[in-house]
Amino acid sequence: MEDFPGAVPSSPFPSPPATAGGEGRVRRGGAHIRGFSAICFGKSGVKSVAAIFGVILLVVAGRPAAAAQSATYFTASVISVERLVRVIPPGSKKPRKAEAGMLLAEGTQVVTMENSKCVLSLGRAHVVKLGPLTKMAIRRLPTGFKGRILVHLLVGKLRAVVNRALAEDIDFGAYGGSAITAVKGTDYEMVRKKNKATVVSVSEGKVWVDKLESENLDAVEKLFLALLLQQVGVILMEGKQMNFMPGLPIPTPVPIPSGWFDPWGMGSGGKGGKGAGGMPGMPGMPGMPGGGFGMP
């Protein structure tokens, strides 16, 4: 078979014709190169190579996306409900009845009715309890075991317990009304009134806290990061309380009034009135049975 430019040999290593000085070997080798060049750089060849590289790029680019997708999961769920509690899924205006075990996506709003309460798990180390007549939105959930949890208290009372040993690289913050908080591990309460007056009380540990001028999420996230870096705000220590008022400077901490705290309605027993029990699967978390906030 005679060689010609662009020809592809039928065998990977064809035998060259017996010519003096090895000219046949050189000539056929040149045909190999020309053939490969024609395949790769000819019009049809360019399209083929481009298609191959396109597939490779799609596969490679798809791997991080797939990994990110697999690492993103529902970290929020309903632990328990007392009486009537509503859940409004993200992008919807139609409320659903909350039930224990229900998964909650980022953007979900949880609303408690009169005399109703709800306990939420926002991760393996983050528990939030909502008092009666409370509305709270889950603004941010972590991806995997890193990131942040941000909840927006629209009205009412919430109590947050964060187990520092289990929280690892997940930071927690709550904001609403006139205050924003940031913690890595603590037990504290936040109350927002209709006039945006906000009370923050620390039962255990310490909380970074600052006044809140805007509830816009972008502004809140920037302030939350600055708060974690201790660039703004102050530290509210255990046993102290702050009463934030709209438009006023950061208030002076005061001792928590007697009878203000009754964590989880457990009455006396343990530090800060906590019981000795723990939540299944969450070592070291305070017991959660029934009860209220002990609010005056």
Backbone bond lengths (Angstrom), bond angles and torsions (degrees), N, CA, C in turn:
res aa  C-N    CA-C-N  psi(-1)  N-CA   C-N-CA  omega(-1)  CA-C   N-CA-C  phi
1 M - - - 1.466 - - 1.517 108.31 -
2 E 1.324 116.30 130.47 1.450 120.67 -175.67 1.522 110.78 -84.03
3 D 1.356 115.50 137.08 1.463 119.99 179.43 1.513 110.53 -74.05
4 F 1.318 115.30 149.46 1.454 120.26 172.91 1.534 107.06 -151.37
5 P 1.326 117.37 157.08 1.476 119.71 -177.32 1.517 111.32 -56.88
6 G 1.307 115.57 130.85 1.467 120.49 177.73 1.503 112.80 91.94
7 A 1.333 118.13 -4.79 1.459 119.14 -178.45 1.509 109.87 -73.76
8 V 1.336 116.12 146.09 1.449 121.92 176.52 1.511 107.91 -110.43
9 P 1.332 119.43 119.55 1.459 121.31 -178.15 1.516 111.03 -60.88
10 S 1.311 115.69 148.37 1.459 119.60 -179.19 1.508 111.63 -75.25
11 S 1.311 117.76 -18.40 1.457 121.31 179.33 1.514 108.74 -123.35
12 P 1.325 118.29 144.01 1.459 120.38 -179.98 1.517 113.00 -60.26
13 F 1.321 115.97 -33.30 1.461 119.79 -178.89 1.533 109.69 -131.42
14 P 1.339 117.06 71.74 1.464 119.73 -178.09 1.536 110.70 -69.08
15 S 1.295 113.76 151.44 1.466 118.74 178.86 1.516 109.33 -79.80
16 P 1.340 118.14 129.05 1.459 120.28 179.49 1.511 110.72 -74.67
17 P 1.308 116.60 154.99 1.463 119.09 177.58 1.533 109.99 -67.36
18 A 1.297 114.59 151.08 1.472 119.80 -178.37 1.507 108.98 -77.81
19 T 1.324 115.58 97.41 1.456 121.02 178.28 1.511 108.59 -125.94
20 A 1.255 115.97 153.40 1.458 121.36 -177.14 1.522 110.30 -67.99
21 G 1.345 113.84 140.35 1.459 119.61 174.48 1.520 113.70 73.86
22 G 1.358 115.76 9.52 1.457 118.45 177.68 1.503 113.68 70.44
23 E 1.349 117.23 22.95 1.462 118.80 -177.98 1.515 111.74 -64.51
24 G 1.354 114.91 -36.80 1.466 118.24 -179.38 1.518 111.32 -62.24
25 R 1.339 115.40 -39.10 1.465 118.15 179.84 1.519 111.03 -63.68
26 V 1.313 116.27 -43.71 1.450 120.49 179.31 1.527 111.10 -63.63
27 R 1.374 113.67 -43.36 1.442 118.08 -177.44 1.529 110.88 -63.95
28 R 1.355 114.57 -44.45 1.453 115.98 -179.45 1.534 111.46 -68.63
29 G 1.336 115.89 -34.09 1.462 118.96 176.18 1.515 110.29 -61.26
30 G 1.336 116.44 -40.87 1.453 120.22 176.68 1.505 111.23 -61.44
31 A 1.349 116.08 -37.69 1.461 119.58 177.86 1.516 110.92 -64.08
32 H 1.344 115.64 -38.07 1.458 119.21 175.52 1.524 111.13 -57.17
33 I 1.327 115.79 -48.58 1.461 120.77 -178.35 1.511 111.21 -64.37
34 R 1.377 114.55 -44.45 1.456 117.19 179.92 1.517 111.45 -64.70
35 G 1.343 115.44 -37.78 1.463 119.05 179.09 1.522 111.55 -64.14
36 F 1.341 115.11 -43.91 1.470 118.96 178.93 1.522 111.19 -63.99
37 S 1.332 115.63 -40.99 1.467 119.97 178.80 1.514 110.79 -62.45
38 A 1.318 115.55 -40.15 1.464 118.89 -179.83 1.524 110.98 -64.94
39 I 1.342 115.17 -38.52 1.462 118.65 -179.98 1.520 110.93 -67.07
40 C 1.348 115.17 -43.44 1.457 119.53 -174.63 1.518 113.41 -80.47
41 F 1.350 115.66 -37.82 1.456 118.22 -169.53 1.524 114.24 -114.40
42 G 1.326 117.82 -0.15 1.448 119.76 171.94 1.510 109.39 -71.80
43 K 1.321 116.83 172.80 1.466 120.26 -177.60 1.521 111.77 -59.08
44 S 1.335 114.63 -49.47 1.465 117.66 -179.70 1.517 110.29 -71.04
45 G 1.349 115.59 -33.45 1.461 119.52 -179.48 1.503 112.17 -65.25
46 V 1.320 117.25 -42.27 1.458 121.05 179.62 1.514 110.28 -60.13
47 K 1.326 115.88 -42.60 1.457 119.86 179.22 1.523 110.97 -62.50
48 S 1.347 116.54 -40.88 1.457 120.58 -178.77 1.519 110.99 -65.40
49 V 1.342 115.30 -47.67 1.459 119.59 -179.51 1.527 110.62 -63.76
50 A 1.330 115.87 -41.46 1.465 119.75 178.62 1.520 111.01 -61.25
51 A 1.328 115.53 -40.32 1.463 119.29 179.57 1.521 110.74 -64.20
52 I 1.357 115.35 -41.72 1.464 119.78 -179.65 1.520 110.43 -62.80
53 F 1.349 115.39 -49.14 1.456 119.11 179.58 1.522 111.46 -63.47
54 G 1.327 117.16 -34.01 1.459 120.25 177.53 1.514 111.82 -62.08
55 V 1.333 116.09 -42.81 1.458 120.68 178.10 1.518 110.44 -63.27
56 I 1.361 116.01 -42.99 1.461 119.96 179.68 1.520 110.83 -60.85
57 L 1.342 116.30 -45.19 1.454 120.38 -179.69 1.516 112.05 -63.15
58 L 1.338 116.30 -39.27 1.458 119.46 178.38 1.514 111.55 -63.11
59 V 1.352 115.56 -41.03 1.464 120.10 179.91 1.516 110.45 -65.43
60 V 1.351 116.08 -46.87 1.462 120.56 -178.48 1.516 111.06 -65.35
61 A 1.331 116.70 -44.19 1.464 120.59 -179.40 1.515 111.49 -67.46
62 G 1.316 116.42 -29.38 1.450 119.55 -178.02 1.508 113.89 -74.73
63 R 1.357 116.22 -22.38 1.452 118.63 -177.34 1.518 113.53 -64.97
64 P 1.363 119.78 -48.45 1.465 118.22 177.15 1.512 112.82 -61.03
65 A 1.343 116.79 -38.01 1.463 120.00 179.75 1.520 110.27 -63.95
66 A 1.340 114.96 -42.73 1.460 118.59 179.15 1.517 110.55 -65.13
67 A 1.354 115.85 -39.58 1.456 119.59 179.00 1.519 110.86 -64.21
68 A 1.336 115.47 -42.49 1.469 119.35 179.01 1.515 110.82 -64.29
69 Q 1.340 115.66 -39.81 1.451 119.23 -179.39 1.521 110.99 -65.25
70 S 1.335 116.36 -39.77 1.448 119.40 -179.65 1.520 111.41 -71.23
71 A 1.358 116.67 -25.67 1.458 120.08 -179.54 1.518 111.92 -83.58
72 T 1.332 117.50 -16.21 1.458 121.08 179.33 1.531 108.52 -89.40
73 Y 1.304 116.04 121.79 1.453 118.05 -177.20 1.520 108.84 -146.79
74 F 1.320 115.29 165.18 1.458 119.80 177.73 1.526 108.69 -69.88
75 T 1.314 117.52 115.99 1.452 120.45 176.61 1.518 110.81 -102.65
76 A 1.317 116.95 -8.28 1.462 120.51 -177.88 1.526 110.31 -104.46
77 S 1.315 114.95 140.53 1.465 119.82 177.76 1.518 109.39 -155.95
78 V 1.317 114.99 162.89 1.469 121.27 177.80 1.526 108.35 -90.00
79 I 1.325 115.90 124.49 1.462 119.99 178.53 1.524 110.33 -87.55
80 S 1.327 115.69 -49.59 1.466 118.59 -179.35 1.522 110.00 -152.27
81 V 1.327 114.96 156.33 1.462 122.27 -179.17 1.519 108.70 -135.77
82 E 1.316 115.62 135.62 1.461 120.98 172.82 1.520 108.46 -116.36
83 R 1.299 116.28 120.40 1.461 123.75 -177.79 1.531 110.41 63.61
84 L 1.324 117.63 -144.02 1.465 119.86 -170.05 1.525 111.67 -94.06
85 V 1.328 115.19 121.16 1.465 122.53 176.24 1.523 107.48 -131.01
86 R 1.323 116.62 135.56 1.465 121.79 -179.03 1.522 111.04 -109.20
87 V 1.319 115.11 148.67 1.462 122.58 175.74 1.527 108.12 -124.52
88 I 1.331 116.34 130.06 1.462 121.31 177.21 1.526 108.32 -112.18
89 P 1.332 118.63 108.93 1.463 121.30 -178.10 1.528 111.63 -63.53
90 P 1.323 117.78 157.18 1.473 120.28 179.01 1.517 111.64 -61.25
91 G 1.329 116.13 136.46 1.455 121.29 179.15 1.510 114.41 78.35
92 S 1.322 117.21 6.64 1.465 120.74 -178.39 1.521 109.90 -124.14
93 K 1.321 115.62 153.76 1.460 121.06 175.19 1.528 111.02 -111.51
94 K 1.315 115.13 0.31 1.454 119.87 -177.21 1.525 110.37 -95.85
95 P 1.324 118.07 113.78 1.468 119.97 -179.11 1.525 112.10 -74.55
96 R 1.318 114.32 152.43 1.468 121.38 175.77 1.520 108.40 -123.27
97 K 1.290 116.33 153.51 1.455 121.03 178.09 1.517 109.81 -72.56
98 A 1.324 117.04 127.03 1.465 121.11 179.72 1.518 110.48 -75.97
99 E 1.315 115.34 140.93 1.454 121.83 178.25 1.521 109.31 -136.91
100 A 1.315 116.11 151.40 1.456 120.73 178.62 1.528 109.96 -59.98
101 G 1.320 116.60 134.25 1.462 121.38 -179.62 1.513 113.65 93.72
102 M 1.334 117.52 -8.79 1.467 120.36 -179.85 1.521 110.21 -67.18
103 L 1.339 116.77 134.89 1.453 122.05 177.43 1.527 110.07 -85.80
104 L 1.319 115.63 143.25 1.458 121.16 -176.55 1.524 109.77 -123.58
105 A 1.322 115.37 125.70 1.454 120.13 -179.56 1.528 110.34 -88.49
106 E 1.326 115.38 164.89 1.453 121.25 174.55 1.528 109.15 -59.90
107 G 1.321 117.02 131.21 1.458 121.33 -177.51 1.514 113.68 101.10
108 T 1.329 117.18 -6.66 1.464 121.15 -179.80 1.527 111.00 -71.65
109 Q 1.333 116.07 142.41 1.461 121.49 173.44 1.528 108.95 -109.04
110 V 1.320 115.24 138.78 1.465 121.16 178.70 1.519 107.64 -118.29
111 V 1.337 116.18 128.69 1.466 121.30 -175.41 1.523 108.88 -126.63
112 T 1.335 116.28 124.32 1.459 120.72 175.74 1.528 109.26 -101.17
113 M 1.316 114.86 143.02 1.463 120.25 179.87 1.532 110.07 -93.30
114 E 1.306 116.05 -175.38 1.462 120.49 179.54 1.523 110.44 -60.78
115 N 1.334 115.58 132.98 1.474 123.17 179.57 1.528 113.71 63.98
116 S 1.322 117.28 14.94 1.468 119.28 178.24 1.521 110.57 -109.35
117 K 1.317 116.07 155.65 1.460 122.65 -179.70 1.516 109.05 -140.19
118 C 1.318 115.65 162.59 1.459 120.10 -178.45 1.531 109.17 -152.23
119 V 1.324 115.66 139.99 1.466 121.32 176.75 1.523 108.08 -117.14
120 L 1.328 116.18 128.28 1.459 122.04 -177.47 1.527 110.56 -118.53
121 S 1.314 115.35 146.64 1.461 121.65 169.83 1.525 107.29 -108.04
122 L 1.328 115.78 122.72 1.465 120.07 179.42 1.520 111.09 -107.39
123 G 1.305 116.51 20.96 1.459 122.55 -178.07 1.512 107.78 151.38
124 R 1.314 115.49 179.39 1.463 117.62 -176.17 1.525 112.55 -72.79
125 A 1.326 118.20 -11.04 1.464 120.86 -176.55 1.514 113.03 -128.14
126 H 1.326 118.46 8.21 1.466 121.19 -172.34 1.526 110.14 -128.12
127 V 1.327 115.46 116.44 1.460 121.95 179.11 1.520 108.84 -120.83
128 V 1.322 116.29 133.10 1.467 121.67 177.73 1.521 108.39 -126.27
129 K 1.313 115.76 129.74 1.457 120.99 176.93 1.519 108.90 -113.19
130 L 1.322 116.33 130.58 1.451 122.44 -179.44 1.522 110.35 -105.09
131 G 1.334 115.63 133.28 1.455 120.54 177.24 1.520 111.32 -84.05
132 P 1.322 117.23 -177.96 1.462 120.78 179.96 1.525 112.09 -63.74
133 L 1.319 115.44 153.41 1.468 123.02 176.91 1.530 111.96 51.96
134 T 1.311 114.71 49.08 1.472 121.64 -178.11 1.525 110.10 -122.02
135 K 1.308 115.08 142.07 1.459 121.12 174.71 1.514 108.25 -128.94
136 M 1.331 116.83 123.40 1.457 122.67 -177.73 1.522 109.90 -135.17
137 A 1.332 116.00 140.67 1.464 121.30 178.50 1.523 109.35 -115.00
138 I 1.321 116.01 138.26 1.464 121.59 175.12 1.520 107.45 -88.16
139 R 1.319 117.47 107.88 1.462 121.31 -175.55 1.516 113.58 -90.59
140 R 1.311 117.46 -36.67 1.466 120.26 -178.93 1.528 109.90 -140.03
141 L 1.338 114.48 137.39 1.455 122.13 173.13 1.528 107.91 -125.78
142 P 1.320 118.02 150.40 1.466 120.11 -176.88 1.522 112.31 -76.01
143 T 1.315 115.05 161.27 1.460 122.09 172.03 1.523 107.01 -103.60
144 G 1.311 116.46 116.89 1.457 118.76 -177.18 1.514 110.07 66.77
145 F 1.327 116.24 -131.93 1.456 121.21 -176.88 1.523 111.97 -109.44
146 K 1.327 116.96 22.28 1.457 121.22 176.89 1.523 109.18 -135.20
147 G 1.331 115.24 154.71 1.453 118.89 176.69 1.512 111.85 124.89
148 R 1.325 115.82 -149.60 1.451 120.14 -175.50 1.512 110.78 -143.03
149 I 1.314 114.40 155.05 1.453 122.00 172.53 1.524 106.61 -117.29
150 L 1.314 115.99 122.58 1.463 121.25 178.21 1.525 109.04 -124.96
151 V 1.324 116.01 126.70 1.460 119.99 176.40 1.525 108.65 -120.11
152 H 1.320 115.18 144.87 1.463 122.21 -176.44 1.521 108.47 -111.05
153 L 1.313 116.43 111.09 1.456 121.00 178.52 1.530 108.42 -84.56
154 L 1.313 115.88 108.34 1.468 121.33 -176.83 1.522 111.84 -84.61
155 V 1.318 116.29 -32.41 1.462 122.00 174.33 1.527 107.57 -170.61
156 G 1.322 116.74 150.90 1.455 119.75 174.96 1.519 114.97 102.20
157 K 1.351 115.41 -151.10 1.456 121.88 -170.80 1.528 110.45 -130.07
158 L 1.317 116.22 136.22 1.460 120.23 172.44 1.516 109.38 -135.07
159 R 1.294 114.45 151.84 1.463 120.69 173.61 1.518 107.70 -127.07
160 A 1.324 116.46 131.01 1.463 121.58 -177.62 1.520 109.88 -117.49
161 V 1.322 115.31 133.04 1.460 121.57 174.88 1.517 107.16 -124.68
162 V 1.327 115.70 120.12 1.462 121.45 -178.16 1.527 108.81 -120.46
163 N 1.307 116.77 119.99 1.455 122.42 177.70 1.525 108.40 -82.92
164 R 1.310 117.28 106.88 1.464 122.13 -174.82 1.521 112.08 -60.55
165 A 1.336 116.78 -37.79 1.464 120.04 -177.19 1.522 111.76 -64.15
166 L 1.341 116.40 -31.50 1.462 120.40 -177.77 1.523 112.95 -97.21
167 A 1.328 116.44 -18.92 1.466 119.73 -175.31 1.522 112.20 -67.72
168 E 1.338 117.94 -31.80 1.464 123.62 179.40 1.530 111.08 52.78
169 D 1.336 117.76 -116.22 1.465 121.33 -173.93 1.528 113.16 -96.97
170 I 1.315 117.48 20.79 1.463 121.06 179.65 1.525 109.11 -107.38
171 D 1.329 115.96 118.85 1.465 121.87 179.02 1.528 109.62 -95.18
172 F 1.320 115.22 149.86 1.468 120.36 -177.83 1.519 110.00 -121.64
173 G 1.326 115.25 140.22 1.452 119.89 176.45 1.509 111.03 -146.42
174 A 1.321 115.31 147.72 1.460 121.86 174.33 1.525 107.44 -130.41
175 Y 1.320 116.14 141.23 1.462 119.40 -179.53 1.521 110.01 -144.99
176 G 1.311 114.56 160.55 1.454 119.79 178.45 1.510 110.49 156.69
177 G 1.328 117.15 149.97 1.444 120.50 179.56 1.508 111.63 67.83
178 S 1.324 116.69 -111.73 1.465 121.82 -175.39 1.525 113.30 -117.18
179 A 1.346 118.24 10.25 1.464 119.37 -174.98 1.521 111.68 -142.64
180 I 1.334 114.84 154.14 1.455 122.71 173.24 1.523 107.86 -134.18
181 T 1.330 116.46 142.84 1.460 121.37 -179.04 1.521 110.02 -126.08
182 A 1.331 115.50 154.31 1.461 121.70 176.34 1.519 108.18 -143.79
183 V 1.325 116.46 131.00 1.466 119.97 -177.32 1.521 110.30 -141.90
184 K 1.327 114.54 160.21 1.463 121.67 171.52 1.522 110.63 -115.38
185 G 1.323 116.08 -19.95 1.452 120.50 177.45 1.514 110.09 -177.36
186 T 1.325 117.38 115.22 1.468 119.89 -176.60 1.528 109.79 -174.85
187 D 1.322 114.30 -178.43 1.464 122.65 176.16 1.525 106.23 -136.24
188 Y 1.312 117.03 111.95 1.467 118.76 -176.79 1.519 111.06 -148.35
189 E 1.313 114.08 168.56 1.462 120.85 -176.33 1.525 110.04 -127.68
190 M 1.319 115.37 145.99 1.459 121.20 179.30 1.530 108.30 -134.39
191 V 1.320 115.58 130.37 1.466 121.16 -179.55 1.522 108.33 -125.47
192 R 1.322 116.28 127.23 1.464 120.85 177.10 1.521 109.34 -116.38
193 K 1.330 115.14 126.78 1.460 120.56 178.38 1.522 110.14 -95.68
194 K 1.313 116.32 169.75 1.463 120.92 -175.36 1.529 112.70 -65.03
195 N 1.323 117.32 -25.99 1.464 120.04 179.24 1.527 112.22 -88.49
196 K 1.339 116.18 13.26 1.468 124.46 179.81 1.525 113.84 74.82
197 A 1.323 117.94 1.07 1.464 119.55 171.60 1.526 107.71 -62.99
198 T 1.336 116.65 135.92 1.464 121.04 -173.01 1.522 110.10 -132.92
199 V 1.318 115.83 132.73 1.462 121.61 180.00 1.528 108.82 -113.89
200 V 1.334 116.09 130.06 1.466 121.68 176.88 1.525 107.84 -119.59
201 S 1.328 116.70 127.16 1.460 121.89 -178.54 1.519 108.83 -131.07
202 V 1.322 116.58 135.10 1.472 121.28 -176.52 1.523 109.41 -108.73
203 S 1.310 115.31 118.71 1.454 121.26 178.57 1.522 111.45 -87.06
204 E 1.338 115.61 -34.93 1.466 119.54 -178.28 1.519 109.60 -151.83
205 G 1.326 117.39 140.37 1.456 121.62 178.74 1.526 111.52 83.05
206 K 1.324 115.86 -145.97 1.460 120.73 179.85 1.522 109.41 -146.25
207 V 1.325 115.31 155.24 1.464 121.78 -176.33 1.523 108.79 -132.60
208 W 1.318 116.17 132.76 1.463 120.78 171.35 1.528 107.00 -82.36
209 V 1.301 116.90 128.58 1.456 120.25 -173.55 1.528 109.89 -139.54
210 D 1.332 115.79 148.74 1.458 121.06 178.63 1.518 108.47 -150.84
211 K 1.319 116.06 161.50 1.461 120.51 176.15 1.527 109.04 -72.56
212 L 1.312 116.36 150.97 1.464 122.80 -176.97 1.524 109.17 -116.42
213 E 1.320 114.57 121.45 1.470 119.83 179.63 1.529 111.89 -95.47
214 S 1.344 116.02 -33.24 1.467 120.56 -176.57 1.520 109.71 -137.17
215 E 1.334 116.00 141.35 1.462 120.63 177.87 1.522 111.63 -99.57
216 N 1.333 116.77 13.43 1.457 121.18 172.97 1.524 109.04 -63.83
217 L 1.327 117.64 131.65 1.460 121.20 -171.73 1.524 112.85 -61.83
218 D 1.330 117.92 -40.16 1.466 119.99 179.07 1.530 110.77 -61.73
219 A 1.317 115.71 -45.05 1.466 120.05 178.95 1.526 110.89 -65.34
220 V 1.324 116.02 -38.32 1.466 120.42 179.91 1.520 111.09 -64.60
221 E 1.328 117.17 -42.63 1.464 120.08 -178.38 1.525 111.55 -65.10
222 K 1.319 117.27 -37.62 1.467 120.43 177.13 1.528 110.65 -65.61
223 L 1.322 115.58 -42.84 1.460 120.05 179.01 1.523 110.93 -67.12
224 F 1.307 116.60 -37.93 1.467 121.65 179.24 1.531 110.65 -62.02
225 L 1.326 116.49 -44.21 1.471 120.27 178.49 1.525 110.78 -64.04
226 A 1.330 117.12 -43.73 1.467 120.67 178.46 1.525 110.82 -62.88
227 L 1.312 115.81 -33.88 1.458 120.99 179.29 1.526 110.66 -68.25
228 L 1.327 116.41 -42.59 1.465 120.65 177.59 1.528 111.26 -62.45
229 L 1.323 115.82 -35.62 1.463 120.70 179.16 1.529 111.85 -82.29
230 Q 1.322 115.94 0.90 1.468 122.61 179.39 1.525 112.23 59.93
231 Q 1.323 115.49 33.90 1.466 120.76 177.18 1.522 111.08 -87.37
232 V 1.319 116.64 -19.68 1.468 122.13 179.10 1.524 108.27 -138.31
233 G 1.327 115.21 171.33 1.451 120.00 174.15 1.513 114.66 73.55
234 V 1.323 115.14 -169.70 1.460 122.65 -179.26 1.526 108.91 -137.23
235 I 1.333 115.34 168.82 1.460 120.98 177.02 1.526 108.42 -99.81
236 L 1.321 115.44 125.53 1.461 121.52 176.55 1.524 107.40 -99.69
237 M 1.322 115.64 118.38 1.457 120.51 -172.95 1.533 111.98 -88.74
238 E 1.312 114.44 168.38 1.457 122.58 -179.95 1.528 111.55 -56.60
239 G 1.321 115.91 135.47 1.459 121.00 178.66 1.519 114.30 84.54
240 K 1.336 117.10 3.33 1.461 121.09 -177.77 1.526 111.17 -112.33
241 Q 1.325 114.34 161.77 1.458 121.15 -177.57 1.527 109.33 -141.19
242 M 1.343 115.85 146.78 1.459 121.63 175.55 1.520 109.04 -127.75
243 N 1.327 115.93 139.12 1.462 121.68 178.29 1.523 108.64 -113.75
244 F 1.322 116.23 101.65 1.463 121.74 -177.96 1.526 109.63 -86.62
245 M 1.342 114.72 135.48 1.453 121.22 177.14 1.525 109.11 -120.01
246 P 1.326 118.04 142.20 1.473 120.59 -178.13 1.526 112.04 -56.86
247 G 1.328 115.84 131.85 1.449 121.12 175.03 1.511 115.51 79.54
248 L 1.330 118.72 -2.36 1.463 121.68 -178.19 1.532 110.33 -104.76
249 P 1.341 117.76 158.20 1.471 121.03 179.37 1.529 111.48 -64.07
250 I 1.338 114.70 172.42 1.467 120.02 177.19 1.527 109.28 -59.32
251 P 1.321 118.37 127.14 1.467 120.45 -176.96 1.530 112.62 -74.13
252 T 1.289 115.49 164.92 1.457 121.54 176.30 1.527 109.25 -81.32
253 P 1.339 117.50 134.14 1.474 119.42 178.08 1.523 111.27 -63.69
254 V 1.317 115.56 143.03 1.463 121.77 176.76 1.521 108.40 -130.65
255 P 1.331 118.19 156.82 1.471 119.53 176.13 1.523 111.03 -61.49
256 I 1.310 115.27 145.58 1.464 119.55 178.02 1.527 109.38 -66.08
257 P 1.332 118.20 128.25 1.466 120.17 -179.56 1.521 111.90 -58.84
258 S 1.311 115.68 147.77 1.459 120.95 179.27 1.528 110.13 -60.19
259 G 1.320 116.15 134.62 1.457 121.10 178.57 1.513 114.51 85.86
260 W 1.359 117.68 -2.99 1.469 120.15 -179.35 1.514 111.31 -66.65
261 F 1.349 115.99 -43.41 1.461 119.90 -176.00 1.517 112.32 -96.82
262 D 1.285 115.73 135.36 1.452 123.80 167.52 1.519 105.03 -149.59
263 P 1.342 116.99 70.33 1.468 120.26 -171.50 1.521 113.10 -52.84
264 W 1.322 114.09 123.78 1.463 122.75 175.60 1.526 112.47 62.58
265 G 1.349 116.56 13.06 1.461 119.08 178.53 1.510 112.85 68.37
266 M 1.349 117.04 28.57 1.454 120.31 -174.70 1.528 112.32 -87.13
267 G 1.341 117.33 -8.59 1.456 118.98 -176.85 1.508 110.37 70.49
268 S 1.325 117.03 -149.47 1.461 120.38 -177.70 1.524 109.87 -77.80
269 G 1.320 113.98 164.16 1.461 119.02 176.81 1.497 111.98 121.04
270 G 1.306 117.36 109.46 1.457 120.71 178.13 1.507 111.21 87.01
271 K 1.307 114.98 170.25 1.459 121.75 -177.16 1.517 110.42 -64.76
272 G 1.328 115.28 130.32 1.463 119.92 177.93 1.511 113.16 69.30
273 G 1.367 117.14 16.18 1.451 119.70 178.42 1.517 113.29 84.12
274 K 1.326 118.46 12.84 1.458 120.72 -178.38 1.517 110.59 -80.62
275 G 1.301 115.09 151.19 1.443 119.94 172.09 1.507 110.25 -80.58
276 A 1.301 116.46 175.06 1.459 120.38 -177.92 1.508 112.34 -91.17
277 G 1.329 116.53 -6.75 1.457 119.21 -174.86 1.506 112.89 -73.63
278 G 1.308 115.95 170.06 1.452 121.19 177.13 1.508 110.53 -137.37
279 M 1.302 116.49 159.09 1.449 120.85 -179.84 1.523 109.79 -83.65
280 P 1.331 118.77 135.84 1.465 120.56 179.16 1.518 111.73 -54.62
281 G 1.333 115.66 130.18 1.456 120.75 177.43 1.513 113.57 80.76
282 M 1.335 116.86 0.37 1.467 120.01 -179.72 1.525 107.94 -132.82
283 P 1.337 118.13 78.59 1.465 121.64 -175.01 1.517 111.10 -56.77
284 G 1.325 114.61 138.65 1.451 119.44 174.70 1.513 114.84 82.49
285 M 1.337 118.44 -4.57 1.456 119.54 179.07 1.519 108.86 -80.86
286 P 1.311 118.15 146.06 1.456 120.54 -179.11 1.516 111.87 -66.17
287 G 1.323 116.42 154.52 1.451 120.88 178.51 1.524 111.22 -62.96
288 M 1.328 116.12 152.14 1.457 119.54 -170.72 1.522 114.89 -119.94
289 P 1.331 122.13 8.21 1.459 119.03 -171.81 1.524 113.62 -67.72
290 G 1.336 117.31 125.54 1.463 123.98 167.69 1.517 115.15 49.16
291 G 1.309 115.09 -157.49 1.444 122.08 170.70 1.500 115.82 79.23
292 G 1.322 115.31 172.81 1.459 121.06 -177.95 1.501 111.91 -121.74
293 F 1.291 115.82 -159.06 1.451 122.36 -174.35 1.528 112.46 -96.46
294 G 1.315 117.62 -7.76 1.446 119.34 -176.46 1.526 111.41 66.17
295 M 1.335 116.56 29.18 1.461 120.12 -178.85 1.523 109.83 -74.91
296 P 1.341 116.75 140.86 1.464 119.00 177.79 1.523 110.98 -67.52
